[in-house]
């Protein structure tokens, strides 16, 4: 029998202590660097740029103006109720026209500050906003994440991705995965047909525009089979995109599909 203690050099306590001192010194230097950076570039509100104490967050004023969606709300669509009925209920809209997905949740109503943040992330190359928005989405979607096996971002068509240079849904999904510990797989769903911009279209036009737009790649079906999917997007408007993507995932073998967005339109004109 080989005696490992005979061939392994003994531990050097002095060397171990030296490494510990180096690690401690490195931590102190990183802390000092962050402190100096904060002095030169103090953290600002992600919405109004006012000075704040913590980076990647909102000031008190902007936070108070963010119209958060909290219970009571429709358990299916996630739209808020004006009256608390004291029990879990579905809205008349969910009962009259049930969505393809199981449940939808969002951080806030899509107006004011929420709208501005989404616009900056999506069109203003403010990719760093995904960290703050993704953190809020992780908290708002805690019950969905507890049931999810995998996170899937709503994909962009390759031409749109080339134009925009990044997929905002993927940026949000990556942050949510890092914070929640639920795996993210952006390859389980593909956008195979280039569609018109959804802005300005009616609900019926949006549904028609998205027919056949999504597909689960054949080589991904085995990995998707039986999985409970959390589909992530920045905004939930009429639900047309969410329904089309959820339908493709279910046809591809997913067990259930829930939706998590940063903002959602509550009342449409």
Secondary structure, 3 states (H helix, E strand, C coil): CCCHHHHCCCCCHHHHHHHHHHHHHHHHHHHHHHHHHHHHCCCECCCCCCECCCCCCCCHHHHHHCCECCCCECCCCCCECCCCCCCCCCCHHHHHCCCCCCCEEEEEECCHHHHHHHHHHHHCCCCCHHHHHHHHHHHHCHHHHHHCCEEEECCCCHHHHHHHCCCHHHHHHHHHHHHHCCCECCCCCEECCCCCCCCCCCHHHHHHHCCCCEECCHHHHHHHCCCEEEEEEEEECCCHHHHHHHHHHHHCCCCEEEEEEEEECCCCC
